């Protein structure tokens, strides 16, 4: 995933971070396999530069992974 893609993903998810309907629809549409792929795509490589590290940290700060991927339906 490119840095531009990471910025766009962060922008979209940050904008909708308090919208449970968006989160549900987003991950339902993505499906389990693509959710895991996306998670891997936004993980840091050992050779990631400072800009990439900041982008990934921004995504992690939104805490949407823990909230959405780790949540139970109906919570």
KAKA-V285513 format. One record per helix or strand of 2 or more residues. SS is the DSSP state (alpha for helix, beta for strand). FROM is the first residue (numbers start at 1). LEN is the number of residues. If there is no record, write none. Layout:
ss=SS from=FROM len=LEN
ss=SS from=FROM len=LEN
//
This chain:
ss=alpha from=3 len=13
ss=alpha from=20 len=22
ss=alpha from=50 len=12
ss=alpha from=64 len=6
//
